[in-house]
Amino acid sequence: MRDQLEPLFTPFACGSLTMANRFVMSPMTRNFSPHGVPGPDVARYYARRAPMGLVITEGVGPDHPAALGDGTTGGPALPLMHGEAALAGWQRVVDAVHAAGGKIAPQLWHMGPIRLAGTGPHPEAVSVSPSGIWGPFDRAALPPAYLEAVRAPTGPASESDIADVIAGFARSAANAHALGFDAIALHGGHGYLLDSFLWAQTNHRTDAWGGDPLRRTRLACDVVRAVRRVIPADKPIIFRLSQWKLQDYGARLAQTPQELGVITGALVDAGVDIFDVSTRRFNEAAFDGSDMGLSGWVRQLTGKTVMTVGGIGFDKDLQSSFVESTHTLDNLDEVARRFAAGEFDLVAIGRAALMDADWIGKLRRGEAFKPFDLSAYARLD
Ligand SMILES: Cc1cc2nc3c(=O)[nH]c(=O)nc-3n(C[C@H](O)[C@H](O)[C@H](O)COP(=O)(O)O)c2cc1C
């Protein structure tokens, strides 16, 4: 292994979570859990990634009828974190990862406005969003048929809808804790439910759930607090946030570092331990006047544990890799340089870890990585 990468292979601890190294498998939807139940194939898939310091699972539906449905990533076989069969399936996954010496957190994911009406385990459920709108249709690079289908207005979420969502997150977090997951991750990015409340473009509310950036954090903070109440104080809560949205890859949640500080500060007060800062390119400058990436800003503003992600191991970011030819790229020295500069504590790997179960082993041994391969999305290698 190259000397400069050694710091990335040092152990890390946050509360009760201990990790053998700084690498994390980024959450990636796989659609291999029919009826919401992850089978033995899913357990083997995650166990193969146990050498990563932490595995974060694909998005998993919390216990709310409108949490999941078809979305931009399809969705007839998305997993759930409630119900006897799904929980037995997850027990198998947790046990397999632990037996292989790894750590694992589920990513609880409510699709909110992205969910297509009339789909998912409860087709009759009405999709939840702050103001009954999906977002700006003219800025999304998504299939026209999907955009047409999500246009149906749903109406703003009521007080009881919001209370049900919060209670559903808490029930599923309690289920995950009981199964022995090592941390709880919440999907607060990419334009899904929690992010749609954070984002001014989709949250036009004038009540206590909308308004200025601080008021727009209320749902996310209430979910974090509700999760904290049902898990031990030292089990980390990981919160994913992003500037970019599926509705608009160029969107900005926070226009300035000051706004970012308001949002992340509220989340810290609510109980977030680790920020999973989702960017398309980990090394892209977040604000004018500095080359620091978004994770560096979040770390500086909050003093909390921060994870970076985006474009590590490949020459194209996630979105571009669907339409442009993509190749492996060893940009780990740049990761190590920014790590040494204090921009982040943890490094999440998405596509590279999906396409090559032994990615971290190859990195350690200095071997060549597998080439980029879109067909891997259709398999559970
Ligand atoms: C097939 C696939 C599914 C994904 N599903 C999710 C998901 O369920 N939740 C999430 O937060 N991000 C999801 N992502 C985004 C990844 O977690 C990651 O942020 C992104 O791929 C950028 O990292 P990379 O450049 O290392 O791939 C997905 C990405 C891929 C490729």
The ligand as an ORCA input file, in Angstrom:
! r2SCAN-3c Opt
* xyz 0 1
  C     -27.297      1.950     -7.988
  C     -27.242      3.103     -7.019
  C     -28.233      3.227     -6.062
  C     -28.185      4.284     -5.127
  N     -29.133      4.332     -4.122
  C     -28.990      5.220     -3.113
  C     -29.813      5.127     -1.945
  O     -30.643      4.229     -1.773
  N     -29.635      6.070     -0.977
  C     -28.715      7.080     -1.109
  O     -28.602      7.913     -0.207
  N     -27.903      7.149     -2.185
  C     -27.993      6.247     -3.167
  N     -27.092      6.257     -4.208
  C     -25.989      7.252     -4.225
  C     -24.705      6.671     -3.611
  O     -24.859      6.419     -2.228
  C     -23.515      7.639     -3.774
  O     -23.760      8.810     -3.052
  C     -23.252      7.988     -5.223
  O     -23.240      6.831     -6.034
  C     -21.916      8.729     -5.388
  O     -20.853      7.924     -4.957
  P     -19.877      7.177     -6.039
  O     -19.403      8.268     -6.976
  O     -18.795      6.594     -5.194
  O     -20.696      6.177     -6.762
  C     -27.134      5.234     -5.177
  C     -26.150      5.095     -6.168
  C     -26.174      4.037     -7.060
  C     -25.061      3.886     -8.062
*
